[in-house]
């Protein structure tokens, strides 16, 4: 048994981290934060990823997006430091910080915790504009469908946080299993001759077994990715139908970057998601990199700004 | 008459050679991507162990989720049928058979040696061996060690995740926060057993309760089942081979 264990450890070391997605950070070079009136920050500590968004008078100043660490406190610090990198700003310069996400109550620099549902509503409204009425947030360990009004206020929502099917972590596990880098899954799943039937297993563990059966039968790995992506899409559509869909639709979270899933969802519901780009034309002009994963933290930063204004008596 | 039973499960392939109601060889290996070839090799190995030639094996029975990948056979039996046949052969007093495999978990009500009713976890791995297997791996323990160590826990920690994929992440966080291994193991076994108990209760629990399948090697799981059912559970000596034994028995045509 000991011999077996060491062999496993070796193969794991050699194996590439196929589940790893690209971390990101960005600073707005056109803003001098020292001249700003209100500096607000939002930190979203999720089970798989952590984001920090910093705004100066409501304008996007910096953000960081990285993989969560072992504890929420540590993840929050790493997220904040990633966003602060090269800015000469410290968390002490923040007027107000709102924490959100799975680890929201454990974020040391936050003064208030707000649910990720509320923050995603507000964040999507800020990122995609006030015409958004339905948000699909595909997070690491949950999947949420949120209906909002023109101000980004929550009207209704449904959530699956019990099962990895339809969540980012499930996709990571599957990508790792078939040996394809997670960021390649979307494109590869369309590099096929004919759309296969979706895998029939809901559970990620069972889907892996089903996939190995398909590979054994000689299926191309891209076909297997297509079959898994459409099963994931179908699972998410069921959740979307629970809440009901009203246009415009926006998609946020990590899987929003996987067109293998998002385009299959669009096909199944017969509606399109809003373009994954800033509503604010200035940001488009300035080429600010758009990141679907920062919606929750952005919403938290928007809340933080309002709270800071209230505090300052504005 | 010599027959062979081949059980191609979600993880392992098991082979049992049976001669006039007596097991003369048992072999098993991980199925992987070549379950068919693994089954052939195991059959070869079993025949060699028992010192019989392939020609002496009169009939072949197959079962398991991957049975379609198995070698040519005379009899094909469902996993439920095989589990009941094997369990009732070894423990004739069995009235409830719990088959806890790597990917499937079943509660089967037995009457006169045959399945009367059953419940299964066909949608989700939360009640199957895969659930604790990945946790045992995260703790760097074998399934047997994982079971034993869990019995020494005084203070189990709650595992919130139901999904096997999420629970593994949760266990990794617990390991990182220096939670003792035995407490994690107990929490995992309790969570697993809780789901299986709820499932088996749907078909009704009647004594004797017999647990078969690879997960029956996990004494922590068995202990949690006992507490859940408030009754003792019986385990045959080679629980993971019961399905293969059932297939070998079915191959005799009885």
Interface residues (C-beta under 8 A of the other chain):
Chain A: X1 X5 X8 X47 X48 X70 X71 X141 X162 X163 X164 X169 X170 X173 X201 X202 X203 X204 X205 X206 X209 X212 X213 X215 X216
Chain B: X10 X33 X34 X35 X65 X66 X69 X103 X123 X124 X125 X128 X130 X137 X140 X142 X162 X163 X164 X165 X166 X169 X172 X173 X176 X177
